[in-house]
Amino acid sequence: MRLAVVGGGPKAAAIAALAECRSLEGYRTPEIVIFEPNEIGASWTGRYGFTDGEQRLCTLAERDLGFPYAFDPWHPRVSGALLNQFSWQAYLTDTWGYGDWLDRGRRPPRHQDYAKYLKWAVDRAVRTTIQIREQVVSLAYKGDWSVRTRASVHGGFDGVVITGSGPPLPPLLGADPAFVFNAFDVFMQERLLRPLLESIPFEDRKVVVIGSGGAGAASVDWLLRSGMPRSQILIVSTGATVFTRSHAYFENRLFSDFDGWNELPIRARRQALDRLTQGVVWAPVAERLAETDLVGYLHGAAKKFELLPTHELALIVDRDPGPALPGSAPPLGSVSVPATIFIDARGFWFGWFVQLLPQPERGVLQQLRSDPGWDMSLDSGFAIDHPMFPPNLHIPAFGGLVHPASTNLMALGEVAKMILDRYDV
Ligand SMILES: Cc1cc2nc3c(=O)[nH]c(=O)nc-3n(C[C@H](O)[C@H](O)[C@H](O)COP(=O)(O)OP(=O)(O)OC[C@H]3O[C@@H](n4cnc5c(N)ncnc54)[C@H](O)[C@@H]3O)c2cc1C
């Protein structure tokens, strides 16, 4: 059997690691083919957006490719093999970094170091995994899946895993690219940002960041920490404030205790996902933001950009609170927020992979996704379970209800297991 993975990030590495250990321990496993146009771990290196590479993981290093190393009655020897062969500690031991990591207090790795770990793991999975350094441009299903890249077509796959969070959402109306950057590539724009900020005296220098989730907070953190000119920073977001997430036992446990998660009703799962995975900032980043008095917060929905008569660009923010309580402040309407630069961190287009599919699959998927509860049609391997849709297109980015770690690093080993179990023949 063969499994294609679109994108060479942590999910691909976790799948490769698990497949390799199953094979090493004598179990059957599919061949894994990873398609990645840039390099393994690209989104973490600082060379392809998302980060400057210097930021640290928010989650612990030990939540690594095999975590939570749960007992698997069908493959009882595999957890031990994963820990020995592919854990963060195995990587550090192999690269002579274990003592230094421990001496420094077992801190989470910088993103660029995490990227090296991912590459090390995928390179190590020599028995089972093939790397193809090409961008996937389309997928097709005719009894089995084929993957088309710019250069060639690769056929005969039993399934395809879509990884990554997709590109940033399209810009708001009036977003002038000279002043509006997105949270994907802002980290690579220092050459443009620095002179823009330096051209304005500190009293008038202002950065507006749209969005109070992880991407927005990472942008603010970067502005404060990377030696950019000091600026007043205003976070604009639809949430009541910047919410924080910490390493709390009961919350963490939801990600490692799959049986417990499975017992929760859908309503409670959605509540947990909203509270723990969306529009929330990890405590270490939130604490760094609290260390400065340069960062403010404005509640409201960013609508569009407008050029003011002063030739300044301004963000129009809808502050209409909706139905008011008796005696509360009158509706605020829209406000215009001028700034030197804007960083749009509203989020990413998770549905990007739809464009890879041909008709009629694309139409079926679009139809399915018009139902707000469509994610309930994903099966235990994060694949769409619908008679009109081909089998085994795994899209963990939409699989939060199935497993809360499918969109993050909290339990990569379990997410990989849920996908690979489909091919346990
Ligand atoms: C910089 C960063 C920091 C984060 N920090 C944390 C954290 O500390 N803790 C946490 O729990 N979560 C964190 N997240 C969120 C989350 O873990 C990730 O978004 C997600 O789980 C990453 O894993 P992935 O393998 O799906 O995708 P990615 O690592 O995003 O990899 C996707 C890959 O797909 C490639 N690609 C894109 N298009 C194509 C195509 N058409 N063909 C082939 N390949 C393609 C890209 O080049 C990329 O390498 C972070 C995310 C990022 C990007």
PDBQT file of the ligand as one rigid body, heavy atoms in Angstrom, charges set to zero:
ROOT
HETATM    1  C1  LIG A 501       5.657  28.694  12.896  1.00  0.00    +0.000 C 
HETATM    2  C2  LIG A 501       4.584  27.896  13.581  1.00  0.00    +0.000 A 
HETATM    3  C3  LIG A 501       4.608  27.744  14.949  1.00  0.00    +0.000 A 
HETATM    4  C4  LIG A 501       3.637  26.975  15.599  1.00  0.00    +0.000 A 
HETATM    5  N1  LIG A 501       3.777  26.739  16.922  1.00  0.00    +0.000 NA
HETATM    6  C5  LIG A 501       2.995  25.797  17.504  1.00  0.00    +0.000 A 
HETATM    7  C6  LIG A 501       3.274  25.338  18.831  1.00  0.00    +0.000 A 
HETATM    8  O1  LIG A 501       4.202  25.783  19.490  1.00  0.00    +0.000 OA
HETATM    9  N2  LIG A 501       2.466  24.379  19.347  1.00  0.00    +0.000 N 
HETATM   10  C7  LIG A 501       1.415  23.849  18.645  1.00  0.00    +0.000 A 
HETATM   11  O2  LIG A 501       0.732  22.964  19.176  1.00  0.00    +0.000 OA
HETATM   12  N3  LIG A 501       1.121  24.279  17.390  1.00  0.00    +0.000 NA
HETATM   13  C8  LIG A 501       1.892  25.231  16.802  1.00  0.00    +0.000 A 
HETATM   14  N4  LIG A 501       1.636  25.638  15.510  1.00  0.00    +0.000 N 
HETATM   15  C9  LIG A 501       0.364  25.213  14.850  1.00  0.00    +0.000 C 
HETATM   16  C10 LIG A 501       0.335  23.801  14.263  1.00  0.00    +0.000 C 
HETATM   17  O3  LIG A 501       1.105  22.880  14.955  1.00  0.00    +0.000 OA
HETATM   18  C11 LIG A 501       0.690  23.712  12.817  1.00  0.00    +0.000 C 
HETATM   19  O4  LIG A 501       0.041  24.652  12.018  1.00  0.00    +0.000 OA
HETATM   20  C12 LIG A 501       0.430  22.385  12.156  1.00  0.00    +0.000 C 
HETATM   21  O5  LIG A 501       0.052  21.345  12.982  1.00  0.00    +0.000 OA
HETATM   22  C13 LIG A 501       1.701  22.094  11.403  1.00  0.00    +0.000 C 
HETATM   23  O6  LIG A 501       1.858  20.812  10.936  1.00  0.00    +0.000 OA
HETATM   24  P1  LIG A 501       1.646  20.364   9.457  1.00  0.00    +0.000 P 
HETATM   25  O7  LIG A 501       2.537  19.197   9.277  1.00  0.00    +0.000 OA
HETATM   26  O8  LIG A 501       0.194  20.182   9.202  1.00  0.00    +0.000 OA
HETATM   27  O9  LIG A 501       2.022  21.579   8.485  1.00  0.00    +0.000 OA
HETATM   28  P2  LIG A 501       3.285  22.566   8.164  1.00  0.00    +0.000 P 
HETATM   29  O10 LIG A 501       4.405  22.477   9.115  1.00  0.00    +0.000 OA
HETATM   30  O11 LIG A 501       2.644  23.883   7.980  1.00  0.00    +0.000 OA
HETATM   31  O12 LIG A 501       3.764  21.953   6.798  1.00  0.00    +0.000 OA
HETATM   32  C14 LIG A 501       3.026  22.077   5.617  1.00  0.00    +0.000 C 
HETATM   33  C15 LIG A 501       3.994  21.961   4.473  1.00  0.00    +0.000 C 
HETATM   34  O13 LIG A 501       3.246  21.858   3.271  1.00  0.00    +0.000 OA
HETATM   35  C16 LIG A 501       4.016  22.411   2.222  1.00  0.00    +0.000 C 
HETATM   36  N5  LIG A 501       3.095  22.659   1.121  1.00  0.00    +0.000 N 
HETATM   37  C17 LIG A 501       2.209  23.676   0.982  1.00  0.00    +0.000 A 
HETATM   38  N6  LIG A 501       1.542  23.556  -0.177  1.00  0.00    +0.000 NA
HETATM   39  C18 LIG A 501       1.996  22.414  -0.775  1.00  0.00    +0.000 A 
HETATM   40  C19 LIG A 501       1.712  21.747  -1.997  1.00  0.00    +0.000 A 
HETATM   41  N7  LIG A 501       0.809  22.206  -2.858  1.00  0.00    +0.000 N 
HETATM   42  N8  LIG A 501       2.395  20.613  -2.280  1.00  0.00    +0.000 NA
HETATM   43  C20 LIG A 501       3.301  20.098  -1.413  1.00  0.00    +0.000 A 
HETATM   44  N9  LIG A 501       3.604  20.697  -0.251  1.00  0.00    +0.000 NA
HETATM   45  C21 LIG A 501       2.981  21.839   0.059  1.00  0.00    +0.000 A 
HETATM   46  C22 LIG A 501       4.660  23.627   2.868  1.00  0.00    +0.000 C 
HETATM   47  O14 LIG A 501       5.853  23.993   2.203  1.00  0.00    +0.000 OA
HETATM   48  C23 LIG A 501       4.929  23.146   4.293  1.00  0.00    +0.000 C 
HETATM   49  O15 LIG A 501       6.259  22.711   4.447  1.00  0.00    +0.000 OA
HETATM   50  C24 LIG A 501       2.578  26.409  14.836  1.00  0.00    +0.000 A 
HETATM   51  C25 LIG A 501       2.547  26.594  13.449  1.00  0.00    +0.000 A 
HETATM   52  C26 LIG A 501       3.554  27.298  12.807  1.00  0.00    +0.000 A 
HETATM   53  C27 LIG A 501       3.552  27.384  11.295  1.00  0.00    +0.000 C 
ENDROOT
TORSDOF 0
